[in-house]
Amino acid sequence: MTTTEFQVTGMTCGHCELSIREEVQEVPGVQAVDVSHRTGTLVVTSDQPVDEAAVLAAVAEAGYQGVRSQ
């Protein structure tokens, strides 16, 4: 398993987390999604390296901005 962390801006509540989780779970290969509006983080667990562009597009589809954590 591979984990990839992203920083997401604009989240303020649990509904924000749910919106992002629902979109990112649709990305092929994603096994688990952990989102925290408190820390502004999104952690994606996948069976192989995840398509970062697809994850960021899913975050944008949910209405938020994200970047890959360094």
C-alpha positions as CSV (number, residue, x, y, z in Angstrom):
1,M,0.0,0.0,0.0
2,T,1.0,3.5,-0.7
3,T,0.0,6.7,1.1
4,T,0.1,10.2,-0.4
5,E,-0.6,13.3,1.5
6,F,-2.1,16.5,0.2
7,Q,-2.9,19.9,1.7
8,V,-6.4,21.2,1.0
9,T,-7.6,24.8,1.6
10,G,-11.1,26.0,2.2
11,M,-12.4,23.2,4.4
12,T,-14.4,24.4,7.5
13,C,-16.5,21.4,8.6
14,G,-17.4,17.7,8.4
15,H,-19.5,18.3,5.4
16,C,-16.4,19.6,3.5
17,E,-14.6,16.4,4.5
18,L,-17.4,14.3,3.2
19,S,-17.6,16.1,-0.1
20,I,-13.9,15.6,-0.7
21,R,-14.0,12.0,0.5
22,E,-16.8,11.1,-1.9
23,E,-15.0,12.6,-4.9
24,V,-11.6,11.2,-4.1
25,Q,-12.9,7.6,-3.5
26,E,-13.9,7.5,-7.2
27,V,-10.3,7.9,-8.3
28,P,-9.1,4.5,-9.7
29,G,-6.8,2.6,-7.3
30,V,-7.8,4.5,-4.1
31,Q,-8.4,2.2,-1.2
32,A,-8.9,4.7,1.6
33,V,-9.3,8.4,2.2
34,D,-8.7,10.3,5.4
35,V,-9.7,14.0,5.4
36,S,-9.3,16.5,8.2
37,H,-10.7,20.1,8.0
38,R,-8.9,20.8,11.3
39,T,-5.4,20.1,9.8
40,G,-6.3,20.8,6.2
41,T,-4.9,17.4,5.2
42,L,-6.0,14.7,2.8
43,V,-4.3,11.3,3.0
44,V,-5.0,8.8,0.2
45,T,-4.1,5.2,0.6
46,S,-3.8,3.2,-2.7
47,D,-2.8,-0.2,-3.9
48,Q,-0.1,1.5,-6.1
49,P,1.1,5.1,-6.6
50,V,-2.0,7.2,-7.1
51,D,-2.5,9.5,-10.0
52,E,-1.9,12.8,-8.2
53,A,-3.5,14.9,-10.9
54,A,-6.7,12.8,-10.7
55,V,-6.8,13.3,-6.9
56,L,-6.4,17.0,-7.2
57,A,-9.0,17.1,-10.0
58,A,-11.4,15.3,-7.6
59,V,-10.6,17.8,-4.8
60,A,-11.4,20.6,-7.3
61,E,-14.6,18.9,-8.3
62,A,-15.7,19.0,-4.7
63,G,-15.0,22.8,-4.7
64,Y,-11.6,23.0,-2.9
65,Q,-8.0,23.6,-3.8
66,G,-5.3,21.1,-3.0
67,V,-1.6,20.6,-3.5
68,R,0.7,17.6,-2.9
69,S,2.5,17.8,0.5
70,Q,6.2,17.9,0.3
